[in-house]
Amino acid sequence: MACTLLQVGLRILTHHPIIIAGGGIGGLAMALTLHQIGVPCIVVEAVREMRALGVGINLQPNAVRELYDLGFTQADLDGVGLPAKEWALVGLNGNDIYSEPRGLLAGYNWPQYAVHRGRFHMLLHDKLVERLGPQAVRLGCRVTGYRKSSDGSVSAILEPADGSTADVKGSLLIGADGIHSAVRAQMHPAQPPIHWGGAIMWRGTTSAKPIRTGASFVGLGTHRQRVVFYPISHPDPKTGLSMINWIAEVTMDNSEGWKQSGWFRQVAISDFARHFDGWVWDWLDVPALLRQADSAFENPMIDRDPVPTWVDGPVALMGDAAHPMYPTGSNGGSQAIVDARVLGACMVEHGVTPAALAAFDAKLCGPISQVVLRNRGAGPFGLLNMVDERCGGTFDNVDDVIPPKERAEFMAGYKAAAGFAIESLNKAPRTIADGACARVA
């Protein structure tokens, strides 16, 4: 239930809106949250047209919970993906290292979803336009910086596609403009460059029959070389085939840094499939999975060193602008959604003020910065590293390599750090109470 104008008063109509730099998952989730709590906003996005780009991502139960509270339904999410049933790690000999149920099967009150990133992004966009109107998203315009005013407000410096510039005044500015964030660059001008640890990822999708539970996330290999795959669509009723998202990864010498001119490019599958020749078992043929894809995209696994604060007075960072992280924990998109909801809750408590941004910073900056570093250290895939160190990745009985208790404790530690430990999440009150409104300063 959204906050109503009667609850917040008609003065909201003349109040400067919150400006959101970036119309990705985090920025759109922020706009939907602000609409829910009765705060006017505008999203400024550099692309001229929203399109369903990307491959697969996972939405953890803590993020799905927030989407449900925003009014999204199971049918909405089933239209862009499917509920995950299992998370598994497998050694080089094809034997399980660790597996566990996920979502409702694990005892969460909310499912975990594996979704097509682009389709999910468009779902958020379409819901925002439906609720706020097309004027809520300004396309073809980039936020290049900001100016703080003596009255406590902020002006975003906008650069439209024609190359001109303009200042737009807002009550607050939320930088949701990704790993290359201009807002972050101004807030932290001395930040180190993008960090690349040596891993290169190739991503794609293949139409194939899902394995194991039919909705399993599988990580296979070692920290030096691995494949991750999971379905991101329900099986076709006629063929039984699903869209299988896959990520093939190899760690290389990074002493000379990233040599390509860009961070993301389409490549021929033959450029990298050779790294996985021989990865064939009775239940999986990795070379065939890769070679049957329509296309593949290459990018280095990158993040940024954590910064001490995400806030500069009336300006805050969120999502990848605040905490770009390796995708090893499958929680980058989920955390962007959680950021939006926690920031909205802080506005309900403190009003649309810099104090709300400071409260958000105090709550999340430190803990999520630690998740960034955990993911850089392989996140939950650290179990593959441990097996590789102890036995070279092959074994007869994994219990002889890593006892069950040690494996379970390792995974529980990651879930707690990333905010989706089962008991604490199930018991936690709603982030934003039904009908809650933010006080407009």
N, C-alpha and C positions, 0 to 999 in steps of 0.2 A: 504494500500500500504506500503510495507516494505521499509526501507532505503536501498540503494544500496551501493556496494563497491565503485563505482565511486564517490559517494557523500562523503564517509568518508575517502577514500584513502586506498591504499594497505597496509599501516602500521598496519591496524587492524588485518591483518593475522598473524603477529608476536607478537602482544600484548598479555600479560597474560590475560587469560579469567577471567570473574567474576565467582566465585565459589558459587553455591547455595546449601546450606545444607538442604536437604529435598525435596522430590518429591511429596508432597501433592498438594492440590489445589493451595495454595499460591506460592509454589516453581515453579510449572509448569506455572502458569500465569506470574510469573516473567521472566522465560526463554523465553516464547513466546513474552513478551514485549521487552526484550533485543534483540531478533532476529529482531523484527520489527524496532527498532531504530539503528540497525547495530552494536551491541555490542556482541562479542563472550562470550559464557558462557558454563558452564558444571553443570549439576545437579547431586548431590551425594545423593543416597537414600539407606537406610539400608536394605530394603526388597530385596529378591533375585528375586522376580517375581511380576510384577504389576498385581493386580487382582481387580475386581469390588466389593469392600467390602463396607459395610455400608448400611444405609437405606435412609430416605429422608432428604433433606435440601431445603431451599428456596433461590433463587437468586433474590435479590431485584432489582428494575429497575436501580439503579445506577451501579450495577454489570453487568446486562445484556447489558446496554449501552456500557460498556467497552469491553465485549465479542464481540459485533457487530463490534466495532472499531478494534478488533483483527482479524476480518475476519470470525468469526463464524456466522452462519445463523440461521434463524428460524427453518429450517429443521433439522439442527444439534441438537438444543435444544429440538425440538419435539421428536427426537429419544431417548432422555434420561429422558423426563418428559413432562409436559404440562403447559400452561400459567394459572396462578392463577386468579380467577375472584372475589373472596370474602375473607374477613378476618372477623371472627365473634367470639364474646365471649358470652357464654351462662351460665346462673345461674343454681343452683342445681335443680330447678323445671323445667328445660328445656326451659325456656323463655330467649329470647335475652336480653343481656345487651348492646351490641354494635355490629354494623356490618357496613362494608363499602366496596365498590368495590375496586379492586386492579388492578395494571398494567394499560393497555390501557383503561379499563373501568373507571378507576379513573381519567383519564386525563393525565397520563404520556405519554411521547413520546416513551417509551419502555415498554415491558411487564414485569411482575414478573413471574418467573418460579418456579414450584415445581418439583424437579428432584430427581432421584435415585442417591445418592452421589457417589456410586461406578461407575456407568455408566458414570456419568459426569466426574469423575476423569479420567476414561479411554479415554473419548473423548479428554480431554486436553492432555493426554500422547500421544495418536495417532497423534494428530495434530502436536505436538512438534517433534515427530520422522519423520513425513512426511516432515516437513519443515527444520529440522536441521540434520536429520539422527539419527540412533540408538546410535551413539557414544556420543550424547548429554546427555544421561542419564546413569550414572554409577550405576548399581544396586549391592546389596550385599556389600555395603561399607558405613560406618558411619563416620560422622565428629564428633570428640570427643573434639576438642578445636582449638585454633588458636595461631599463633605467629605473632606479628607485626614487620615489618622490618624498618630499618632506612631510606630506600628509599621511604617509604610511602606505600609499598605494604603489603600484608599479606599472610601468609602460613596457609592453613588449615591442621590440623592434622587428617589424615584419618586412619581408622581401617577397613581393609577388613575382610571378613568372616573368613579367615584363622587365624585371631588373630594377624597378623603382623601390623606394623604401617608405615606410610609414610607421608611426608610433600609434599603438592602440592601448588605451588605459584600461587596467583591470584592478579589481580589488586584490587579487593574488595571481601569481603565475605558477603553473605547474609544468615543470619540464619532464615530458614523457617522450622525449625525442631520441631515445635509443642510445646505443653505444657510442655513436658519433655526436652526441648531444652538444649543441651550441650553448645551451643554458649551463650545462655542467662545465664546459670549457671556460666560460666567463666566471663562474662561481669558484672554480679551482684552476686558475691559469697555469699553475706550476705542476699540474698532474703529470705523471709519467705517461709515455705513449702506450698504445694498446699492447697488451701482453699476449705473446704467443708462446706456448710451452713446447711446440714441436709436433703436435698432433694435427694431421690433415684429415678432414672428413669429406666423404662423398655421399650425397643423399639422392634418393630417388624413390619411386613407387613401382610396384609390379603387381599385376593382377594374378593372384595365385590362391590356392586353397590354404586357409589358416590351419595352424598346427596346434597340438596339445589341447588346450581347453577351447580353442577357436577364438579366444580373445586374450592371448598370452603375449606379454612383453618378454623377449628373450635377449640376453646379452651373452655373447659367445666369444671366447678367445682369451687374450691376456691384455695387460696394459699397453703392450707394444703394438698389438694388432688385434682388432676385434670387429665384430659385426653385431649390430643391434637391429631387431626387426619386430614389428607388431602390426596387426590389422588396424585400419582407420575407417573401415566401412563395414556394415553388416554384409554377410554373404548374399550374393545375387541368388534369388530363389530358383532360377533356371540352371545356372552353371555351378553354383556353390562357391564361386570365386569372390574374394574380397580384395580391396586395395591394400596391399601390404607396404607399409612404410619401412624403409631400411636405411641404415647409416653404416657405411664401411669406413673404418678408421685405421690409420697407420701412424706411428710416432717416428719422426725423422730427426736428423741433426738440425737444430735451429740456431746454431752458433752465428750464422750470418744473417739471421732475421728472414722475414717473409719477402721473397723476391718478386712475387707477382705484382702487377700494377694495381689490382683491385683485390677486394676481400671475398668476392663471390663471382663465380663464372660457370657457365655450362661447359662440360667436357665430354669427350667420347668415353663410353664405358670401357673400351679396350685400354684406355690410359691407366686404369688402376685395377681392373678385375684380376690381373695376373697375381696380385698379392694374395689372392684367396684361392688359387688353384689347389685342388686336393682337399678342400674343406667340404667333403661329402660324407654323409652318414646315411644310414637307412631311413632316417626320418627327415633329412634336410640335405639339399644340394645348393650350397651357397653360390657357386659360380653360375648356376642356372638362374637363381633368383636375381642376381645382378644383371646378367646379360639379357634377360627378358624385359627389362625396364625400357620404357619409351625414351627416357632421357636421364641424365645425371648432372648434378651440380657439385662443384668443389668449393670448399672454404676451409680456412684454418680454424682450429678450435681456439677462440680468443676470449679474453675478458679484460678487465681493468683492475688495477690495484684499488682496494677500498679507500674511500676518502673519509676524513673524520666527521664530516657533517653533510647532510643532504639539503641544508636550509641556509638561505641568506635573507633574513628578514621576511619580506612578503613573497619569497620565491622558494619553491621546493622541488626536489627531484624525486622521481618515482620510476619503477620498472627498470628497464635496461639503462636508462640514464643515471639511475642511482646505483645499481648493483649489477652491471653486466657480468654474467657468470657462465662457466662451462655448462653445456647441457647434460652433464653426466648424472645430475640428480633428477632430471625431467621435471624441474619445478620453476624454470624461469618465467614462463607465461602465468603459471599459478600464482607466483609471488607478486607479479604485476597486478593481478586481480585483487589479491589480499591487500597490497599497498593501497589501492583505491578505496577499499572498504575501511581500512584502519584510518586513513586520512579523512574520510567522510565522518567516521565516528568522532574523531578529534574535533571536527568542526561542529558537530552536534553539541559536544561538551564545552568548547571554548569559543564558539562563534566563528564567523568567517574572518579570521584574524591571523596575524603572524604567530600568536600564541598557540593556535591549533597546529600550525606547521611545526613549531618547536616541540610540541607534545608528540607528534608523529615521528619526528626525528629521534627523540629520546626513546621511544618505544621500539623502533625497528632498525635504526642505522647500525648499532653495534652488533646485535644478534645476526642480522642478515649479512653483514660484512663477514662474519665468521662462516656463514654458509658458502659465500663466494670462495673463501680459502679452502673449505672442505671439498668443494667441487673441483677446485684446481688440483687437489690431491686425489682425484678420481671419484670422490663422492661415494655412493653405494657400490660403484664398480671396484672399490678398493679391495673387495673380497677376491676379485680376479688377480690383483697384484699379489695378495698374500699367498694364493695358491701357486702362482708362478714362482715366487721367491722360495717356497718350501719344497716344490716338487717339479717345477718346470711346466706346470699346466696339465700334466697327465697323471692319472691316479686310478686305482681300483676301487678304493673306498674313501670318499672325501672325509669321513669322520676321523680317519687316521691322519689327515692333513690339518684340518681345522675342526675341532670338536663342535657339535651342534650348539652348545651354549655360547661359544665364542662367536659363531656366525650370527646367532640371534641377537646377541648383545651389540654387535657391530651395526646391524640394521636398525635396531631400536634407537641407538644413539643418533643415527642420521635422521630418522623420522622426527625425533624430538627436536633436533636443531632446526629442521626445515619447517616445523610447525604442523605436522600431521601425525603426531603420535595418537593412537586410537582413543585411549581413555580420556586424555585431556581435551581432545577435539570434541568428542561426543558430549562431554560434560560442560563445555564452554558455553556461556550465554551468547545470543546473537550479537554479532559485531555492531549492528545498527538495529535498534528496536523498531518494530513495526510502527509506522506513522511518525517516527522521530523527525524533528526539523532542526535545521541549523539557524542560529541567531545571526542575522545580517548586521554587521557593525555599522 
